[in-house]
Amino acid sequence: MDGRLDDAIELYKQSIGVYPTAEAHTFLGWAYSMENRLDEAIAECRRAIAVDPDFGNPYNDIGAYLIERGEHDQAIPWLEQAIASPRYDAFHYPWYNLGRVYVAQEVYTKARQCFRKSLEIAPGYTLAEEALQKLRLLLQ
């Protein structure tokens, strides 16, 4: 979090070498994504899913990385899988990301529903509030 990504990457790799977990692979992927190494980030998320297919984070993260690439259609099934995951504590993220997809696709009714669902789960989630406000302004 303090910008020492090389150190984080090395430590995650060491941790995975000792005991691979879905969390470690997901966070290694996140560190890669911060360096714009999206292919490697997605590969780590796929490894996380192989370790624990019930863990929701890597599905959402793959969806988010595909959105960054502009691959909106491909992001949808990953985000839907995150929403359906039995082990996930942050369901507002995939709902928000799914809303971002629908904005990009100009499917504004679905986007609004997704942003509202994100806020229902996590009231005060700033990114969803801002996205909903931008959508309101866009549709005026």
C-alpha positions in Angstrom: 0.0 0.0 0.0 3.0 2.3 0.5 4.2 1.8 -3.1 6.8 -0.9 -2.4 5.3 -3.2 -5.0 8.5 -5.1 -5.8 8.9 -6.0 -2.1 5.2 -7.0 -1.9 5.5 -9.2 -5.1 8.6 -10.9 -3.7 7.0 -11.6 -0.4 3.7 -12.9 -1.9 5.8 -15.3 -4.1 7.7 -16.5 -1.0 4.4 -17.0 0.9 2.9 -18.9 -2.0 6.1 -21.0 -2.2 5.5 -22.0 1.4 1.8 -22.4 1.4 -0.3 -21.4 -1.6 -3.6 -19.7 -0.8 -6.3 -18.1 -2.9 -5.7 -14.9 -1.0 -2.0 -14.8 -1.7 -2.5 -15.4 -5.4 -5.2 -12.8 -5.6 -3.1 -10.2 -3.8 0.0 -11.0 -5.9 -2.3 -10.4 -8.9 -3.4 -7.1 -7.4 0.3 -6.0 -7.0 0.9 -6.9 -10.6 -2.1 -4.9 -11.6 -0.7 -1.9 -9.8 2.2 -2.1 -12.2 -0.2 -2.5 -15.2 0.9 -6.1 -15.6 -2.7 -7.2 -16.3 -1.9 -10.5 -18.0 0.1 -11.6 -15.0 -2.6 -10.3 -12.6 -5.2 -12.3 -14.4 -3.0 -15.4 -14.4 -2.6 -15.1 -10.6 -6.3 -14.8 -10.2 -6.9 -17.9 -12.2 -4.4 -19.7 -9.9 -6.4 -18.4 -6.9 -9.6 -19.8 -8.3 -7.8 -23.2 -8.9 -6.9 -23.2 -5.2 -10.3 -22.1 -3.9 -13.1 -21.7 -6.5 -15.5 -20.4 -3.7 -13.3 -17.3 -3.1 -15.0 -14.4 -4.7 -12.2 -11.8 -4.9 -10.3 -13.2 -7.9 -13.4 -13.3 -10.0 -14.1 -9.7 -9.3 -10.5 -8.8 -9.9 -10.4 -10.5 -13.3 -13.6 -8.6 -14.2 -12.0 -5.3 -13.1 -8.8 -6.0 -15.1 -10.9 -6.8 -18.2 -12.8 -3.6 -17.8 -9.4 -1.8 -17.7 -8.6 -3.4 -21.0 -11.9 -2.3 -22.5 -13.1 -5.9 -22.7 -16.5 -5.3 -21.2 -18.4 -8.2 -22.6 -15.7 -10.6 -21.3 -15.9 -9.1 -17.8 -19.6 -9.8 -17.2 -19.4 -13.6 -16.5 -16.4 -13.0 -14.1 -18.4 -10.4 -12.2 -21.5 -12.5 -12.1 -19.4 -15.4 -10.6 -18.0 -13.0 -8.0 -21.6 -12.1 -7.0 -22.5 -15.8 -6.8 -19.4 -16.8 -4.8 -20.1 -18.4 -1.4 -16.9 -17.0 0.2 -16.8 -13.2 -0.3 -17.1 -10.3 2.0 -17.2 -7.4 -0.5 -20.2 -8.0 -2.8 -20.5 -4.3 -3.4 -17.4 -4.4 -5.6 -18.6 -6.7 -8.4 -22.0 -4.9 -8.4 -20.2 -1.6 -8.9 -17.9 -3.1 -11.6 -20.9 -4.6 -13.4 -22.5 -1.1 -13.3 -19.3 0.2 -15.0 -19.7 -2.4 -17.7 -23.3 -1.4 -18.4 -22.4 2.3 -18.5 -19.7 1.5 -21.1 -22.3 -0.5 -23.1 -24.8 2.3 -22.6 -27.3 0.0 -20.9 -28.1 2.7 -18.3 -31.1 1.1 -16.6 -29.0 -2.0 -15.7 -26.0 0.3 -14.7 -28.3 2.2 -12.3 -29.6 -1.0 -10.8 -26.0 -2.3 -10.2 -24.8 0.9 -8.6 -27.9 1.0 -6.3 -27.3 -2.7 -5.3 -23.7 -1.8 -4.5 -24.9 1.0 -2.3 -27.5 -1.2 -0.7 -24.8 -3.6 0.3 -22.3 -0.9 1.3 -24.1 2.4 2.1 -21.7 5.3 1.5 -19.5 3.5 -1.0 -18.1 6.6 -2.6 -17.3 5.2 -6.0 -20.9 3.8 -6.5 -22.3 7.1 -5.2 -20.2 9.1 -7.7 -21.1 6.7 -10.5 -24.8 7.0 -9.8 -24.5 10.8 -9.7 -22.6 10.9 -13.0 -25.3 8.6 -14.5 -28.0 11.0 -13.3 -26.3 13.9 -14.9 -25.7 12.0 -18.1 -29.4 11.1 -18.4 -30.8 14.6 -17.7 
